[in-house]
Amino acid sequence: MNTKLIYILTSVVLLFASCEKFLDHNPDQRSELETPEQISELLVSAYPLAGYAGFLEAKTDNIVDNFGMPDYVEVLRKSFLFEDPEYEYQDSPIYYWTNTYSAIAAANEALVKIASLSNPEDYSEQRGEALVARAYAHFMLVNIFSKFYHAETASNEPGIPYVTGPQTDLTQKYTRETVAVTYQKIEKDLLEGLKLIRDNYKVSRYHFTRSAAHAFASRFYLYQKRYSEALRHAELALPGDMVMNLRDYVNVYDKMSWSEFGQHYASTKEKSNLLLVSAVSNYGYQYHSNRYSANQSVTDYIVNNTPAGTLDVMYYNIYQRNLQSYFFEKYSTQFIPSGANATIGYTYTGYSLLSSEEVFFNRLEAMVYLGRLDEVLAELNRYVATRVYTFNASKQITRQKIKSYYFDDKADFDDEDYKLGLIETILNYRRVEFIHEGLRYFDLLRYKRTIKRRTNDGKEFEIPYNDNRTVSQMPAEVVDEGIALNPR
């Protein structure tokens, strides 16, 4: 694949998708990068300024055809139907592709500049951030634009171009190596960067701190079923009592208005947020006001579908629109004018890319597979206590409740069944915590779940985990350069 093409595709987005002053300049002006502070300024653009939550969430079992609600978002409609959106701008798969390769280009520019200096050791922190940011960007791309990683197929499925440097030759091309090779390259960057990452940032939650980097590593290894590594990195991300780092729904969110809820959820004031981004995105007001959204059946099911009964604090913080769309107010948007005309500009939505809740559940899931079942049960009960008004015996999860709830009190219930019940409980709590955020889609793929669809006109179909339509389509311009489209 021609690297010039990647930069052409992404440079326009990079220039228009950010209000950072530094990005008004040519990112290839290496003479301007003479201090660690200037390299750090460049690395502000090493994070994708685009949202994936909308088009991934629309593919999950959290979304239904809410006929009667406005049908004005083509990306959400097409994604719900597992069709390729034609729209290529904010909140589309192609927009995410282009922005993410822009982020990779910025990380690579920083790495090239650092390598050219006579004192690269003075830039080790910046090098660490660039490597981890590059790893994260490729990780998200391969999970969206390639088949999901499964050990038995990863060596046969095409990955995505792994870009490690700026273009030096107009004829230079990249090929799609396998998903397995892509993961190997991600791991190399991630582990090298982790050794160098420090926490010397003015606004740390917009950068890969050590906590955020280890949180990403816990996800990376969990997705590969490398449970010992996933557990180790989860505990390095949040050493000590993880429950104390979870969002405080009882004492904080439950006392907020819907607008305060959205403003706080993805803010630097929320201790749970480990990595934030403010992306050019309309999803913050689209996700609850369009036809393809969650309804009451979905939200009631996920907050009640648990051996502990109803998570009542969560239940009473569900909002509704027109008695059709039901949602948690997770997002706030900000319109930033471009130029003198205050009516033209871009809408930004704040996203929490990595959180304490994810690290907590990554840890518990890994512990289940490592046989630490009783510890997991105890931690799940501590979690439930943070999501209900009064925690007592009726809300407590027990082995017997798991047996009754998931296995209908089967006579030969054993430890393997108990393990499966704990995993189902974790997956459902993940579903509650991350609804509207897109992460449910990855959970469905990694557990090889079939996604069922029913439209208002009575059409029904199923999408198996390995269906070609689970993979987002790449931009046509990239295909013109010799990369085959993802099959349909």
Steps between C-alpha positions, in 0.01 A plus 500: 500500500630844408586696812435825321144387462466445874629850569279657232197323641581608853657844469173669411332346801794584723484866402125532534442275797697688762509846648853452632718788379797276433305308237471811288860432402645238274564193720807426289680822599762314699711810552228624736531192721802588709392443860320227697213745547462545124503124445235468770293763321517297181388191691173671587402399146612137547152408627213444252270803502208288383234286660438130449225456760211577266564257219619222733215540749249488214620147422435368852203340670451827690337659194153443353292643218317777687261569214338840545817672618678725244699300246762758407836331572600281207805359679290369788233356271752324274703374794189358669422311178865392458528690173785729396425870563552729204551800728872563558508782752449533875423177684543272198745209474691677223529817706640293785747331263631830365526667839673202653763490229546875559571419864749233392670750269546743790644227723738395224610858441589532867692171498698594189593837645608349833717243323675776305604698807840481665340456844204262446522384862360839605184418306431154641162601644387637166627191322304281742178692443545489122555124499199423718281740304609335175425157646154609619410653164594186308321285759174684447539485123566127488202424723267710284629438147611136536344184635519488878804327651450130568815292540376229264439741209718808564787367286271472199294818520631822340591774745555869427807691373733559796664835432824563688650798321434794271499461126846519346417369154196591290486142377520349848218256569365310798326167505243355735678244711299260712308588814756296696793698359317828564453398863868410528599846380254663737650306790854603405410869502290466814763325711780729387289807568386379842859501622531870418160648585491754781222715643639848441201654321314824562166329430585135552169345402548602137828305479626148554605507863635182654152415628341554160774306321462202732122523462543473124739208551242320715249526214759396242589180686144420607388505136767239427401287803844551652351523844811518718626801305154660500480464877850634557441812293159562654656498846781728383242739354313530830710370789315459825124498543350534152145545626601836647580618146159419352243766418299596806144460380342507846657820635585690181311407183171425671488858627570659161264636237512334160722778361738485798518122458614535138748777573661305784510156340787568257667782691839531665319537834385137485769287666391192305609648167850385410511623140275764345465650156291785367405381152332665204174314543125550499433178690447683826156613388427232238516187712172564683309695236498270199310193388780251567548525874432313823141461617346429839514124448877520453579726793260320734650167401863589557451665841279213617677206331721407791506249788504803733169631370452858386790745511257764620735798499566434134130439431395836643761684293359385166345779296251471214403693191145474364453179702701324228871568544637413846852599597762605752608861447868420443599768253524874481568690181665832424469699180819682403467758220756502222594846385302819544163342421367375831242277330758283320729268688534157653325312777726327749397212723702388801580128519646286775727260310633313804344487845538345842181299439659327203818425693292362787307262276810405299658394828199298614461326166865399500469377859209274406709324238789476744277315746459770765123462509425585862705820476304599191170442677609721790605780263177476302305554820710804581419633152126437546515697826606806296204467262210453744353728766506236773723195485365208701455125470235540230754677279792270575623263230565146620600176335146374558349806331724447198391137489134598513519799269706359214461123538147453634634319808647215296592201716853453367604867528880507532795741501498530121136609513584738783779646288264551205246665729760743632605586144139565398457724802814695413395534136162636601649752742738606225194545281340726758814707558593546135162536330516771230882472489551225241700259718213252510573424134848372582357287781253340260775422250750362746238268653380397153143613554243519221332839462129493419315768309133579453378803307167676527379346173545151643834413342713277721858383454803388698867598482741232627822621663707396195270653239692720257258784574632529856807671350475868404589583143817694417498818290467446125806720439717251688360217292600688185861472616498121491339400829200272453169591656390302799278222358126519541 
